[in-house]
Amino acid sequence: MARKPNIRGLIRTRSLMKRLPDAVRGEIVVELNVAGRQIAAVMAARTPRQSGRLVAGESFKVFPRTLRLQVGLLRTRRGADPLFYGRIQDLGRKAQVVLVQRRYRKEGTKLTKRYRMKVRGKEGKRFVTGRFPELRRTLNQNLRGIFGRALSTIAGGGDE
């Protein structure tokens, strides 16, 4: 379950975004798609490659109604997906001792062997959750232009 960020005025801003004119909304969706492709390309370049499956699993999604952009390993759930290790590589893991159960059959009976296994800590590579300041700056400049044109049109100052 995703946590909602605690930013003042966020709900009001989201409701304003939902009420934007269709032309402005269309421009923003196009810009978000362009930015999503750029961020996904940079993310793919940063991704560690052993088999190439993580790069293939990265994608982006634009939500036109709420004007949100998600980029990363979107279809992976913890432990249930073949790419679950992407989250471990991205965020890292702490060193710990885990209890392992091994099930096997011997002479028709099911047996369970339990033992402790030491798991080494691993530093995260931050290829998904890392910062992308140059791409964020470009996206903000482009969106500023779109909002500037929209506000001037709404105020009656635009020739469009």
Secondary structure, DSSP 8 states (H G I E B T S, - for coil): -------TTHHHHHHHHHTS-HHHHHHHHHHHHHHHHHHHHHHHHHS--SSSHHHHH-EEEEETTTTEEEEESTT--TTTSTTTHHHHHHHEE--EEEEEEEEEEETTEEEEEEEEEEE--EE---SSSS--HHHHHHHHHHHHHHHHHHHHHHHT----
